[in-house]
Amino acid sequence: MTYFLTCLRPAKAVRRALPAAAALLLAVGAAPALAASHDALPGNWLQLTVTRGDARSSDTRGTLLLCDPPQGHSRAAEACDVLAQADGNVDALPADGSRICPLVYAPVTVRAQGQWNGRPVDYQHTFGNDCEREALTGAVFALDDQEVPEV
């Protein structure tokens, strides 16, 4: 009887690992297709993500911002305008110097990957809170329908 139970253990382990292996294969197979589909996009575009909380957070939102015509989130036209002024350089976006943000640490990590005027864009930054993110990047990472209220 002991022999019979030990023989079943490897089969049970294989059954548990099979769904994880299948998910991994699907993810690896989908990555080149996703990259190829983005490479075929005309004009200026950015894949935007906003993650609230620390690196382990699951509160991540994302969208594909297209600028010919502007679409992707509720403030896409405004986001495309400020990106055009900065020639797609997220670090060069005009800051809202009049905004006063609270000294509350609620980290927000943003990422922009894509293409602007034929050049690759890859930007990532962690802000202290949503107010700071809004003050320094404006509408670009405003994936929610509402603006961050001023204090």
DSSP file (Angstrom, degrees, kcal/mol; ACC not computed):
  #  RESIDUE AA STRUCTURE BP1 BP2  ACC     N-H-->O    O-->H-N    N-H-->O    O-->H-N    TCO  KAPPA ALPHA  PHI   PSI    X-CA   Y-CA   Z-CA
    1    1 A M     >        0   0    0      0, 0.0     4,-1.8     0, 0.0     5,-0.2   0.000 360.0 360.0 360.0 -38.7    0.0    0.0    0.0
    2    2 A T  H  >  +     0   0    0      1,-0.2     4,-2.0     2,-0.2     5,-0.2   0.904 360.0  52.7 -63.0 -41.1    2.8    2.4    0.8
    3    3 A Y  H  > S+     0   0    0      1,-0.2     4,-1.7     2,-0.2    -1,-0.2   0.911 106.4  53.4 -61.1 -42.4    4.4    1.8   -2.6
    4    4 A F  H  > S+     0   0    0      1,-0.2     4,-1.1     2,-0.2    -1,-0.2   0.902 109.1  48.1 -60.5 -43.9    1.1    2.6   -4.3
    5    5 A L  H  X S+     0   0    0     -4,-1.8     4,-1.0     1,-0.2    -1,-0.2   0.867 109.8  51.9 -68.1 -36.9    0.7    6.0   -2.6
    6    6 A T  H  < S+     0   0    0     -4,-2.0    -1,-0.2     1,-0.2    -2,-0.2   0.817 105.1  56.6 -71.3 -28.1    4.3    7.0   -3.4
    7    7 A C  H  X S+     0   0    0     -4,-1.7     4,-0.7     1,-0.2    -1,-0.2   0.838 105.0  52.5 -68.4 -31.8    3.7    6.3   -7.0
    8    8 A L  H  X S+     0   0    0     -4,-1.1     4,-2.2     1,-0.2    -1,-0.2   0.749  92.3  74.7 -77.0 -23.9    0.8    8.6   -7.1
    9    9 A R  H  X S+     0   0    0     -4,-1.0     4,-2.3     1,-0.2     5,-0.2   0.919  94.7  48.3 -59.6 -47.4    2.7   11.6   -5.6
   10   10 A P  H  > S+     0   0    0      0, 0.0     4,-2.3     0, 0.0    -1,-0.2   0.899 111.5  51.5 -61.0 -37.3    4.7   12.4   -8.8
   11   11 A A  H  X S+     0   0    0     -4,-0.7     4,-2.3     1,-0.2    -2,-0.2   0.900 109.3  50.1 -64.6 -39.0    1.5   12.3  -10.9
   12   12 A K  H  X S+     0   0    0     -4,-2.2     4,-1.8     2,-0.2    -1,-0.2   0.903 110.2  50.1 -65.3 -40.8   -0.2   14.7   -8.5
   13   13 A A  H  X S+     0   0    0     -4,-2.3     4,-2.0     1,-0.2    -2,-0.2   0.891 110.0  50.7 -64.5 -39.8    2.8   17.1   -8.7
   14   14 A V  H  X S+     0   0    0     -4,-2.3     4,-1.9     1,-0.2    -2,-0.2   0.912 108.5  51.9 -64.6 -42.0    2.7   16.9  -12.5
   15   15 A R  H  < S+     0   0    0     -4,-2.3    -1,-0.2     1,-0.2    -2,-0.2   0.858 111.1  48.2 -63.3 -34.5   -1.1   17.7  -12.5
   16   16 A R  H  X S+     0   0    0     -4,-1.8     4,-0.6     1,-0.2    -1,-0.2   0.873 114.4  45.2 -72.5 -36.3   -0.5   20.7  -10.3
   17   17 A A  H  X S+     0   0    0     -4,-2.0     4,-2.4     1,-0.2     5,-0.2   0.730  95.8  77.6 -80.3 -22.7    2.4   22.0  -12.5
   18   18 A L  H  X S+     0   0    0     -4,-1.9     4,-2.4     1,-0.2     5,-0.2   0.903  92.9  47.4 -58.6 -48.0    0.6   21.5  -15.8
   19   19 A P  H  > S+     0   0    0      0, 0.0     4,-2.3     0, 0.0    -1,-0.2   0.896 113.0  50.0 -62.5 -37.5   -1.7   24.6  -15.6
   20   20 A A  H  X S+     0   0    0     -4,-0.6     4,-2.2     2,-0.2    -2,-0.2   0.913 111.3  48.5 -65.6 -41.9    1.2   26.8  -14.6
   21   21 A A  H  X S+     0   0    0     -4,-2.4     4,-2.3     1,-0.2    -1,-0.2   0.895 111.1  50.6 -64.8 -40.0    3.4   25.5  -17.5
   22   22 A A  H  X S+     0   0    0     -4,-2.4     4,-2.2    -5,-0.2    -2,-0.2   0.910 110.1  49.6 -64.6 -41.7    0.5   26.0  -20.0
   23   23 A A  H  X S+     0   0    0     -4,-2.3     4,-2.3     2,-0.2    -2,-0.2   0.897 110.4  51.0 -63.8 -40.1    0.0   29.6  -18.8
   24   24 A L  H  X S+     0   0    0     -4,-2.2     4,-2.6     2,-0.2     5,-0.2   0.918 109.6  49.6 -63.5 -44.0    3.8   30.3  -19.1
   25   25 A L  H  X S+     0   0    0     -4,-2.3     4,-2.3     1,-0.2    -1,-0.2   0.896 111.2  49.7 -62.7 -40.0    3.8   28.9  -22.7
   26   26 A L  H  X S+     0   0    0     -4,-2.2     4,-1.9     2,-0.2    -1,-0.2   0.912 111.9  48.0 -64.4 -42.2    0.8   31.1  -23.6
   27   27 A A  H  X S+     0   0    0     -4,-2.3     4,-1.5     2,-0.2    -2,-0.2   0.918 113.4  46.9 -65.6 -43.9    2.4   34.2  -22.1
   28   28 A V  H  < S+     0   0    0     -4,-2.6    -1,-0.2     1,-0.2    -2,-0.2   0.889 114.2  48.1 -65.7 -39.0    5.7   33.6  -23.9
   29   29 A G  H  X S+     0   0    0     -4,-2.3     4,-0.7    -5,-0.2    -1,-0.2   0.816 111.5  50.0 -70.6 -30.3    3.9   32.9  -27.2
   30   30 A A  H  X S+     0   0    0     -4,-1.9     4,-2.5    -5,-0.2     5,-0.2   0.768  94.7  73.1 -80.4 -25.8    1.8   36.0  -26.9
   31   31 A A  H  X S+     0   0    0     -4,-1.5     4,-2.4     1,-0.2     5,-0.2   0.920  98.1  44.9 -59.5 -48.8    4.7   38.4  -26.2
   32   32 A P  H  > S+     0   0    0      0, 0.0     4,-2.6     0, 0.0    -1,-0.2   0.887 113.5  51.8 -63.2 -35.6    6.1   38.5  -29.7
   33   33 A A  H  X S+     0   0    0     -4,-0.7     4,-2.1     2,-0.2    -2,-0.2   0.903 110.3  48.2 -66.0 -39.9    2.6   38.8  -31.2
   34   34 A L  H  X S+     0   0    0     -4,-2.5     4,-1.9     2,-0.2    -1,-0.2   0.919 113.1  47.8 -65.2 -43.9    1.9   41.8  -28.9
   35   35 A A  H  X S+     0   0    0     -4,-2.4     4,-2.1     1,-0.2    -2,-0.2   0.909 111.9  50.2 -63.7 -41.4    5.2   43.4  -29.8
   36   36 A A  H  X S+     0   0    0     -4,-2.6     4,-1.1     1,-0.2    -1,-0.2   0.885 108.5  52.1 -64.7 -38.3    4.5   42.8  -33.5
   37   37 A S  H  < S+     0   0    0     -4,-2.1    -1,-0.2     1,-0.2     3,-0.2   0.880 110.8  47.4 -68.0 -36.1    1.1   44.4  -33.3
   38   38 A H  H >< S+     0   0    0     -4,-1.9     3,-1.5     1,-0.2    -1,-0.2   0.866 106.3  58.3 -70.6 -35.5    2.4   47.5  -31.6
   39   39 A D  H 3< S+     0   0    0     -4,-2.1    -1,-0.2     1,-0.3    -2,-0.2   0.787 101.9  56.5 -63.1 -25.9    5.2   47.8  -34.2
   40   40 A A  T 3< S+     0   0    0     -4,-1.1    -1,-0.3    -3,-0.2    -2,-0.2   0.516  81.0 113.0 -84.0  -5.1    2.6   48.0  -36.9
   41   41 A L    <   -     0   0    0     -3,-1.5     2,-0.2    -4,-0.2     4,-0.1  -0.485  63.7-134.2 -71.0 133.6    0.8   51.0  -35.4
   42   42 A P        -     0   0    0      0, 0.0    26,-0.2     0, 0.0    -1,-0.1  -0.526  61.4  -0.3 -83.1 155.0    1.1   54.1  -37.4
   43   43 A G  S    S-     0   0    0     -2,-0.2     2,-0.4    24,-0.1    75,-0.2  -0.199 109.9 -18.3  74.2-159.7    2.0   57.5  -36.0
   44   44 A N        +     0   0    0     72,-0.1    23,-1.9    73,-0.1     2,-0.3  -0.714  68.7 158.1 -91.0 132.0    2.7   58.3  -32.3
   45   45 A W  E     -AB  66 115A   0     70,-2.4    70,-2.6    -2,-0.4     2,-0.4  -0.995  19.8-166.9-152.3 150.0    1.6   55.9  -29.7
   46   46 A L  E     -AB  65 114A   0     19,-2.2    19,-3.2    -2,-0.3     2,-0.7  -0.997  20.2-139.0-139.6 134.6    2.5   55.0  -26.1
   47   47 A Q  E     -AB  64 113A   0     66,-4.0    66,-1.8    -2,-0.4     2,-0.4  -0.858  34.1-162.8 -87.6 114.7    1.6   52.0  -23.9
   48   48 A L  E     -AB  63 112A   0     15,-3.0    15,-2.2    -2,-0.7     2,-0.4  -0.829  14.1-179.9-106.9 137.3    0.9   53.6  -20.5
   49   49 A T  E     -AB  62 111A   0     62,-2.2    62,-2.1    -2,-0.4     2,-0.4  -0.994   9.3-167.1-133.3 145.8    0.7   51.9  -17.2
   50   50 A V  E     -AB  61 110A   0     11,-2.8    11,-2.6    -2,-0.4     2,-0.5  -0.994   6.3-171.0-130.1 122.7    0.0   53.3  -13.7
   51   51 A T  E     -AB  60 109A   0     58,-3.0    58,-2.9    -2,-0.4     2,-0.4  -0.967   8.2-155.3-118.1 121.2    0.7   51.2  -10.6
   52   52 A R  E     +AB  59 108A   0      7,-2.3     7,-0.5    -2,-0.5    56,-0.2  -0.788  60.7  14.3 -95.4 137.3   -0.4   52.4   -7.2
   53   53 A G  S    S-     0   0    0     54,-2.9    56,-0.2    -2,-0.4    -2,-0.1  -0.542 105.0 -30.3  98.9-167.4    1.4   51.1   -4.1
   54   54 A D  S >  S-     0   0    0     -2,-0.2     3,-2.0     1,-0.1    55,-0.1  -0.084  75.5 -82.8 -79.6-176.3    4.7   49.3   -3.9
   55   55 A A  T 3  S+     0   0    0      1,-0.3    -1,-0.1     3,-0.0    -3,-0.0   0.737 127.8  57.3 -62.1 -23.5    6.3   47.0   -6.5
   56   56 A R  T 3  S+     0   0    0      2,-0.0    -1,-0.3     0, 0.0    -3,-0.0   0.455  82.5 122.0 -86.3   0.5    4.2   44.1   -5.2
   57   57 A S    <   -     0   0    0     -3,-2.0    -4,-0.1     1,-0.1     3,-0.0  -0.267  50.7-160.0 -67.9 146.9    0.9   45.9   -5.8
   58   58 A S        +     0   0    0      1,-0.1     2,-1.7    -6,-0.0    -1,-0.1   0.311  65.4 105.1-104.6   6.6   -1.7   44.5   -8.1
   59   59 A D  E     +A   52   0A   0     -7,-0.5    -7,-2.3     2,-0.0     2,-0.4  -0.555  48.2 144.3 -87.6  74.1   -3.4   47.8   -8.6
   60   60 A T  E     -A   51   0A   0     -2,-1.7     2,-0.4    -9,-0.2    -9,-0.2  -0.945  25.9-175.7-117.4 132.3   -2.1   48.4  -12.1
   61   61 A R  E     +A   50   0A   0    -11,-2.6   -11,-2.8    -2,-0.4     2,-0.3  -0.931   8.2 174.7-123.0 150.1   -4.0   50.1  -14.9
   62   62 A G  E     +A   49   0A   0     -2,-0.4     2,-0.3   -13,-0.2   -13,-0.2  -0.987  10.0 174.6-152.3 160.9   -2.9   50.5  -18.5
   63   63 A T  E     -A   48   0A   0    -15,-2.2   -15,-3.0    -2,-0.3     2,-0.7  -0.979  34.9-111.4-158.8 162.2   -4.0   51.7  -21.9
   64   64 A L  E     -A   47   0A   0     -2,-0.3     2,-0.7   -17,-0.2   -17,-0.2  -0.911  30.9-153.1-100.9 112.9   -2.7   52.3  -25.3
   65   65 A L  E     -A   46   0A   0    -19,-3.2   -19,-2.2    -2,-0.7     2,-0.4  -0.788  13.4-173.1 -89.3 117.3   -2.6   56.1  -26.0
   66   66 A L  E   > -AC  45  71A   0      5,-3.0     5,-2.4    -2,-0.7   -21,-0.2  -0.889  12.2-170.6-108.2 142.0   -2.9   56.8  -29.8
   67   67 A C  E   5 + C   0  70A   0    -23,-1.9   -22,-0.1    -2,-0.4    -1,-0.1   0.372  62.6  88.2-116.4   4.9   -2.4   60.3  -31.0
   68   68 A D  T   5S-     0   0    0      1,-0.8    -1,-0.2   -24,-0.3   -23,-0.0  -0.640 124.3  -0.9-132.0  77.9   -3.5   60.1  -34.7
   69   69 A P  T   5S-     0   0    0      0, 0.0    -1,-0.8     0, 0.0     2,-0.2   0.636 111.3-108.1 -82.8 163.6   -6.4   60.7  -33.8
   70   70 A P  E   5 +C   67   0A   0      0, 0.0     2,-0.3     0, 0.0    -3,-0.3  -0.374  60.3 135.5 -62.2 126.4   -6.2   61.0  -30.0
   71   71 A Q  E   < +C   66   0A   0     -5,-2.4    -5,-3.0     5,-0.2    -3,-0.1  -0.968  21.1  86.3-163.1 158.4   -7.7   58.0  -28.2
   72   72 A G  S    S+     0   0    0     -2,-0.3     2,-0.3    -7,-0.2    -8,-0.2  -0.091  93.7  18.1 136.3 -36.6   -7.0   55.7  -25.3
   73   73 A H  S >  S-     0   0    0    -10,-0.1     3,-1.9    72,-0.0     4,-0.2  -0.956  88.7 -89.1-153.7 174.2   -8.3   57.5  -22.2
   74   74 A S  T 3  S+     0   0    0      1,-0.3     3,-0.2    69,-0.3    69,-0.1   0.699 125.3  39.8 -63.7 -21.0  -10.6   60.4  -21.3
   75   75 A R  T 3> S+     0   0    0     67,-0.4     4,-2.4    64,-0.2    -1,-0.3  -0.081  76.7 126.1-115.3  33.4   -7.9   63.1  -21.6
   76   76 A A  H <> S+     0   0    0     -3,-1.9     4,-2.8     1,-0.2     5,-0.2   0.880  70.6  52.6 -61.8 -42.1   -6.2   61.7  -24.7
   77   77 A A  H  > S+     0   0    0      1,-0.2     4,-2.0    -7,-0.2    -1,-0.2   0.927 112.8  44.9 -61.7 -44.7   -6.4   64.9  -26.7
   78   78 A E  H  > S+     0   0    0      2,-0.2     4,-2.2     1,-0.2     5,-0.2   0.902 113.4  50.9 -64.5 -41.7   -4.8   66.9  -23.9
   79   79 A A  H  X S+     0   0    0     -4,-2.4     4,-2.2    60,-0.3    -2,-0.2   0.915 110.4  48.5 -62.7 -43.9   -2.1   64.2  -23.3
   80   80 A C  H  X S+     0   0    0     -4,-2.8     4,-2.2     2,-0.2    -1,-0.2   0.873 109.6  53.8 -65.3 -36.9   -1.2   64.1  -27.0
   81   81 A D  H  X S+     0   0    0     -4,-2.0     4,-2.0    -5,-0.2    -2,-0.2   0.942 111.6  42.9 -63.0 -48.4   -1.0   67.9  -27.1
   82   82 A V  H  X S+     0   0    0     -4,-2.2     4,-1.5     1,-0.2    -2,-0.2   0.866 113.9  52.0 -69.8 -33.3    1.5   68.1  -24.2
   83   83 A L  H  <>S+     0   0    0     -4,-2.2     5,-3.3    -5,-0.2     6,-0.3   0.885 108.3  51.8 -66.3 -37.4    3.5   65.2  -25.6
   84   84 A A  H ><5S+     0   0    0     -4,-2.2     3,-1.2     3,-0.2    -2,-0.2   0.900 107.6  52.1 -64.2 -40.4    3.7   66.9  -28.9
   85   85 A Q  H 3<5S+     0   0    0     -4,-2.0    -1,-0.2     1,-0.3    -2,-0.2   0.845 114.6  42.7 -63.0 -33.2    5.0   70.1  -27.2
   86   86 A A  T ><5S-     0   0    0     -4,-1.5     3,-1.8    -5,-0.1    -1,-0.3   0.311 112.7-120.1 -94.6   7.5    7.7   68.0  -25.5
   87   87 A D  T < 5S-     0   0    0     -3,-1.2    -3,-0.2     1,-0.3    -4,-0.1   0.846  72.0 -56.0  53.9  38.1    8.4   66.0  -28.7
   88   88 A G  T 3 <S+     0   0    0     -5,-3.3     2,-0.9     1,-0.2    -1,-0.3   0.454 103.6 133.8  79.6   0.4    7.4   62.8  -26.9
   89   89 A N    X   -     0   0    0     -3,-1.8     3,-1.3    -6,-0.3    -1,-0.2  -0.751  39.1-166.5 -87.7 105.5   10.0   63.3  -24.1
   90   90 A V  G >  S+     0   0    0     -2,-0.9     3,-1.4     1,-0.3    -1,-0.2   0.833  86.8  59.6 -63.7 -32.9    8.0   62.6  -20.9
   91   91 A D  G 3  S+     0   0    0      1,-0.2    -1,-0.3    -3,-0.1    -2,-0.1   0.751 103.3  53.7 -64.8 -22.9   10.8   64.1  -18.8
   92   92 A A  G <  S+     0   0    0     -3,-1.3    -1,-0.2    -6,-0.2    -2,-0.2   0.283  76.9 129.7 -97.4  10.3   10.3   67.4  -20.7
   93   93 A L  S <  S-     0   0    0     -3,-1.4     2,-0.2     1,-0.1    45,-0.1  -0.367  70.2-101.3 -63.4 142.8    6.6   67.7  -20.0
   94   94 A P        -     0   0    0      0, 0.0     2,-0.2     0, 0.0    -1,-0.1  -0.486  38.9-135.9 -68.6 131.1    5.6   71.1  -18.7
   95   95 A A        -     0   0    0     -2,-0.2     2,-1.2    42,-0.1    41,-0.2  -0.562  12.0-120.7 -87.4 151.1    5.0   71.0  -14.9
   96   96 A D    >   -     0   0    0     39,-3.0     3,-1.2    -2,-0.2    -1,-0.1  -0.768  31.2-177.9 -89.4  93.6    2.1   72.6  -13.1
   97   97 A G  T 3  S+     0   0    0     -2,-1.2    -1,-0.2     1,-0.2    39,-0.0   0.622  74.3  63.5 -70.7 -13.4    4.0   74.9  -10.8
   98   98 A S  T 3  S+     0   0    0     -3,-0.1     2,-0.3    37,-0.1    -1,-0.2   0.614  79.6 100.9 -86.8 -11.4    0.9   76.3   -9.1
   99   99 A R    <   -     0   0    0     -3,-1.2     2,-0.6    36,-0.1    51,-0.0  -0.576  57.0-158.2 -79.8 132.0   -0.1   72.9   -7.7
  100  100 A I        -     0   0    0     -2,-0.3    51,-0.9    35,-0.0    -2,-0.0  -0.952  12.8-161.4-109.8 119.8    0.6   72.3   -4.0
  101  101 A C        -     0   0    0     -2,-0.6     2,-0.1    49,-0.1    49,-0.1  -0.771  18.9-112.5-105.3 146.1    0.8   68.6   -3.1
  102  102 A P        -     0   0    0      0, 0.0     2,-1.4     0, 0.0    30,-0.1  -0.367  26.2-117.2 -71.3 154.0    0.5   67.1    0.4
  103  103 A L        +     0   0    0      2,-0.1     2,-0.5    -2,-0.1    26,-0.0  -0.406  69.2 132.4 -88.6  58.9    3.5   65.4    1.9
  104  104 A V        -     0   0    0     -2,-1.4     2,-0.9     2,-0.1     0, 0.0  -0.951  54.4-136.1-112.3 125.7    1.7   62.0    2.0
  105  105 A Y        +     0   0    0     -2,-0.5    24,-0.2     1,-0.1    23,-0.1  -0.739  46.3 141.8 -88.5 109.3    3.6   59.0    0.7
  106  106 A A        -     0   0    0     22,-3.1    24,-0.2    -2,-0.9    21,-0.1  -0.678  47.4-137.8-140.9  79.6    1.4   56.9   -1.5
  107  107 A P        -     0   0    0      0, 0.0   -54,-2.9     0, 0.0     2,-0.4   0.002  20.9-172.1 -55.9 142.1    3.7   55.8   -4.3
  108  108 A V  E     -BD  52 127A   0     19,-2.1    19,-3.2   -56,-0.2     2,-0.5  -0.984   5.9-160.9-133.3 119.5    2.6   55.8   -7.9
  109  109 A T  E     -BD  51 126A   0    -58,-2.9   -58,-3.0    -2,-0.4     2,-0.3  -0.893   9.5-169.7-105.4 128.4    4.8   54.3  -10.6
  110  110 A V  E     -BD  50 125A   0     15,-2.9    15,-2.0    -2,-0.5     2,-0.4  -0.857   4.4-172.2-115.6 151.5    4.2   55.2  -14.2
  111  111 A R  E     -BD  49 124A   0    -62,-2.1   -62,-2.2    -2,-0.3     2,-0.4  -0.994   5.9-172.1-143.7 137.2    5.6   53.7  -17.4
  112  112 A A  E     +BD  48 123A   0     11,-2.6    11,-2.9    -2,-0.4     2,-0.4  -0.994  10.9 170.1-129.1 124.2    5.4   54.8  -21.0
  113  113 A Q  E     +BD  47 122A   0    -66,-1.8   -66,-4.0    -2,-0.4     2,-0.3  -0.999  32.8  72.9-132.3 135.2    6.7   52.6  -23.8
  114  114 A G  E    S-BD  46 121A   0      7,-2.4     7,-2.5    -2,-0.4     2,-0.4  -0.950  72.5 -53.0 166.7-142.2    6.1   53.2  -27.4
  115  115 A Q  E     -BD  45 120A   0    -70,-2.6   -70,-2.4    -2,-0.3     2,-0.4  -0.999  31.0-178.3-141.0 135.2    7.1   55.3  -30.4
  116  116 A W  E >  S- D   0 119A   0      3,-2.8     3,-2.1    -2,-0.4   -72,-0.1  -0.971  78.9 -18.1-136.7 120.8    7.1   59.1  -31.0
  117  117 A N  T 3  S-     0   0    0     -2,-0.4   -73,-0.1     1,-0.3    -1,-0.1   0.865 128.2 -52.8  50.3  41.6    8.1   60.6  -34.3
  118  118 A G  T 3  S+     0   0    0      1,-0.2    -1,-0.3   -75,-0.2   -74,-0.0   0.400 116.9 112.0  81.2  -3.1    9.8   57.3  -35.2
  119  119 A R  E <  S-D  116   0A   0     -3,-2.1    -3,-2.8     1,-0.0    -1,-0.2  -0.814  71.2-112.6-104.5 143.4   11.9   57.2  -32.0
  120  120 A P  E     -D  115   0A   0      0, 0.0     2,-0.4     0, 0.0    -5,-0.3  -0.469  27.2-156.1 -72.0 144.7   11.4   54.6  -29.3
  121  121 A V  E     +D  114   0A   0     -7,-2.5    -7,-2.4    -2,-0.1     2,-0.3  -0.986  20.1 165.5-121.0 130.0   10.1   55.9  -25.9
  122  122 A D  E     +D  113   0A   0     -2,-0.4     2,-0.4    -9,-0.2    -9,-0.2  -0.822  13.2 161.4-145.2 103.2   10.8   54.0  -22.7
  123  123 A Y  E     +D  112   0A   0    -11,-2.9   -11,-2.6    -2,-0.3     2,-0.3  -0.968   8.8 170.8-127.9 136.8   10.1   56.0  -19.5
  124  124 A Q  E     +D  111   0A   0     -2,-0.4     2,-0.3   -13,-0.2   -13,-0.2  -0.982   6.9 159.5-146.1 137.1    9.5   54.9  -15.9
  125  125 A H  E     -D  110   0A   0    -15,-2.0   -15,-2.9    -2,-0.3     2,-0.6  -0.987  29.8-139.2-155.3 145.3    9.3   56.9  -12.7
  126  126 A T  E     -D  109   0A   0     -2,-0.3   -17,-0.3   -17,-0.2     2,-0.2  -0.946  22.2-162.4-108.9 121.5    7.9   56.5   -9.2
  127  127 A F  E     -D  108   0A   0    -19,-3.2   -19,-2.1    -2,-0.6     3,-0.1  -0.640  27.9-119.2 -97.7 157.9    6.1   59.6   -7.8
  128  128 A G  S    S-     0   0    0     -2,-0.2   -22,-3.1   -21,-0.2     2,-0.3   0.810  87.5 -21.5 -66.3 -31.5    5.4   60.2   -4.1
  129  129 A N  S  > S-     0   0    0    -24,-0.2     4,-2.0   -21,-0.1   -21,-0.2  -0.957  74.4 -85.3-165.4 176.8    1.6   60.4   -4.7
  130  130 A D  H  > S+     0   0    0     -2,-0.3     4,-2.8     1,-0.2     5,-0.2   0.853 121.5  57.4 -63.7 -36.3   -1.0   61.0   -7.3
  131  131 A C  H  > S+     0   0    0      1,-0.2     4,-2.5     2,-0.2    -1,-0.2   0.926 108.1  46.4 -61.8 -44.6   -0.9   64.8   -6.8
  132  132 A E  H  > S+     0   0    0      2,-0.2     4,-1.9     1,-0.2    -1,-0.2   0.907 112.2  51.2 -63.4 -42.4    2.8   64.8   -7.6
  133  133 A R  H  X S+     0   0    0     -4,-2.0     4,-2.2     1,-0.2     5,-0.3   0.932 112.4  46.1 -59.9 -46.2    2.3   62.6  -10.7
  134  134 A E  H  X S+     0   0    0     -4,-2.8     4,-1.9     1,-0.2    -2,-0.2   0.893 111.6  51.8 -64.4 -40.8   -0.5   64.9  -12.0
  135  135 A A  H  < S+     0   0    0     -4,-2.5   -39,-3.0    -5,-0.2    -1,-0.2   0.842 119.1  35.2 -65.6 -33.6    1.6   68.1  -11.3
  136  136 A L  H  < S+     0   0    0     -4,-1.9    -2,-0.2   -41,-0.2    -1,-0.2   0.682 131.5  25.6 -98.1 -19.4    4.6   66.7  -13.3
  137  137 A T  H >< S-     0   0    0     -4,-2.2     3,-1.6    -5,-0.2    -3,-0.2   0.472  83.2-166.1-123.1  -4.7    3.0   64.7  -16.1
  138  138 A G  T 3<  -     0   0    0     -4,-1.9     3,-0.4    -5,-0.3    -1,-0.2  -0.276  67.5 -10.9  59.0-131.5   -0.5   66.4  -16.5
  139  139 A A  T >  S+     0   0    0      1,-0.2     3,-1.4     2,-0.1   -60,-0.3   0.573 112.0  90.4 -80.6 -10.6   -2.9   64.4  -18.6
  140  140 A V  T <  S+     0   0    0     -3,-1.6    -1,-0.2     1,-0.3    -2,-0.1   0.917 100.7  26.2 -57.8 -48.8   -0.5   61.8  -19.9
  141  141 A F  T 3  S+     0   0    0     -3,-0.4     2,-1.9    -8,-0.2    -1,-0.3   0.115  86.2 119.8-102.3  21.4   -1.0   59.3  -17.1
  142  142 A A    <   +     0   0    0     -3,-1.4   -67,-0.4     1,-0.2   -68,-0.2  -0.549  26.6 154.8 -83.8  74.0   -4.5   60.4  -16.1
  143  143 A L        +     0   0    0     -2,-1.9   -69,-0.3   -70,-0.1    -1,-0.2   0.735  49.7  78.4 -78.2 -22.4   -6.0   57.0  -16.9
  144  144 A D  S    S-     0   0    0     -3,-0.2   -71,-0.0     2,-0.2   -70,-0.0  -0.492  89.7-119.1 -81.1 158.5   -8.9   57.5  -14.5
  145  145 A D  S    S+     0   0    0     -2,-0.1     2,-0.3   -71,-0.1    -1,-0.1   0.742  91.7  67.2 -69.8 -23.6  -11.9   59.7  -15.6
  146  146 A Q  S    S-     0   0    0      1,-0.0    -2,-0.2     3,-0.0     2,-0.1  -0.722  79.9-123.5-105.0 151.0  -11.4   62.2  -12.8
  147  147 A E        -     0   0    0     -2,-0.3    -2,-0.1     1,-0.1    -8,-0.0  -0.483  36.9 -98.2 -81.8 158.3   -8.6   64.7  -12.2
  148  148 A V        -     0   0    0     -2,-0.1    -1,-0.1   -18,-0.1     2,-0.0  -0.666  45.4-119.2 -76.5 126.2   -6.7   64.6   -8.9
  149  149 A P        -     0   0    0      0, 0.0     2,-0.2     0, 0.0    -1,-0.1  -0.340  23.8-116.7 -68.5 147.3   -8.1   67.4   -6.7
  150  150 A E              0   0    0      1,-0.1   -49,-0.1   -49,-0.1   -51,-0.0  -0.515 360.0 360.0 -79.5 152.3   -5.9   70.2   -5.6
  151  151 A V              0   0    0    -51,-0.9    -1,-0.1    -2,-0.2   -50,-0.1   0.412 360.0 360.0 -94.7 360.0   -5.2   70.6   -1.9
